[in-house]
Amino acid sequence: MRALALIGDILKATMAQLTKEIVDLTALFKQLKSSLNLDKKSYRLHKLEADSTDADLWKDPNRAKAVMQEISDLKKEQDEIKDIDDRLNALSQLAKEEELASDIAKEIQVLEKKLATLKISILLSGDYDKKNAIISIHAGQGGVEAMDWASMLYRMYLRFSEKRNWETRVLDVSEGEEAGIKSVTFEVEGSFAYGYLKGEAGTHRLVRQSPFNADKLRQTSFALVEVLPELEDTDLPNIKIKNEDLEWQFFRASSKGGQNVQKVSTAVRVRHKPTEIVVTAQAERFQEQNRKNALNLLRAKLWAREQAMKEKKVESLRGEYRPASWGNQIRSYVLHPYKMVKDLRTEFETSNTDSVLDGGLDEFIEAELKINKD
């Protein structure tokens, strides 16, 4: 009898704790919903759905694609909110069923993860956080070792994007003579790509035993990461790119590619005369597509320049502007004599270096988003 009574007391205590967790999750959900402006988003969704029925919209494929993507994002958020709401209501009904304690505990864990994801989406509330991202990686000094480090970072971001089902597309690449890359610029296409990746801008430092040194000496390498939003003309009403301000050059692509890439002057370089900003695009097989990519990159750099002017973060804005400064070291990756990846802004760290270099960046990104929001 005592044993049965003890088991009963344990079950009651367990259910009391589970009930408290359900109440806490319900309160958190209510708080998060109040931050989502759901009425405003619902109105926006109805308007976009009405716009999508307009035949004129489909005359502009890019705008049509953007509208349909926003509709999809808004519907996905609505469905997720409803799912969480339904799950919480069901849990509240089951809270008195002691024999279901194990199932209730598992459902609470599911809801905790869903609410954590919802909280992150609220942190991504910047003007351009929903946009695609344009990322550039530049190898620092150090020859082949630095170029190999740049290629490792490139792979890391490709794997991170792949895990989120985002698409990536190379815009420009300069490969190393022996190994690695001198620089690469690529687009990441997916919901909130810029919001998630913008905090990756800055200098990334690698410490390891060099595979390119016969003595396997410890080597420190640096690479610079730039992250910009992909912007349309309509996003930047104050920035006008005039044809007379552009100086175009056309040349044969230097990157690896098909026969057409090598024999035809498909690569483009454009200089914006008023600011001296220069961008290059050469990854596509057709010159017109490279021209479009170059203009997209130029537009993003002009936006970054304008932001820097507002925030007074740079002393001189002449020449090729890089919003991520070499002096702005954000993360250290140590592979020898011990293993540790540490973010110098948030102090978040992990010894699982293989996971990080394989695209496991979520905890680093979420920590940076939270500290910036606070």
Secondary structure, DSSP 8 states (H G I E B T S, - for coil): -HHHHHHHHHHHHHHHHHHHHHHHHHHHHHHHHHTTTHHHHHHHHHHHHHHTT-GGGGGSHHHHHHHHHHHHHHHHHHHHHHHHHHHHHHHHHHTT-GGGHHHHHHHHHHHHHHHHHHHHHHH--STTTTS-EEEEEEE-SSTHHHHHHHHHHHHHHHHHHHHTT-EEEEEEEEE-SSSSEEEEEEEEESTTHHHHHGGG-EEEEEEEE-TT-TT--EEEEEEEEEEEE---GGG-TT----GGGEEEEEE---SS--HHHHHS--EEEEEETTTTEEEEE--SSSHHHHHHHHHHHHHHHHHHHHHHHHHT--S---SS--SS-TT-EEEEEE-SSS-EEEETTT--EES-HHHHHTT--HHHHHHHHHHHH-
